C-alpha cells in the first residue's frame, strides 16, 4: 500500500469535514448548515472555530 493511501485512511470524519469546508465556497455555508441536524451543525461550527475559520458573516450588499 502506498504512503498516500495510508495517509488517506488515517483521516477521521472530523478531518474530512474540515477539508470539505475549506473547499466549498463560503457562500454555500448557510445551505450546508440548513441540511444538517442541529447537533451536526453545532459540531461543524465548533470544528470551524477550532480551525480559526470562523463563521462567515452574511454579505449585506443590497
Secondary structure, DSSP 8 states (H G I E B T S, - for coil): --HHHHHHHT--HHHHHHHHHHHS-GGGHHHHHHHS-HHHHHHHHHHHHHTT----------
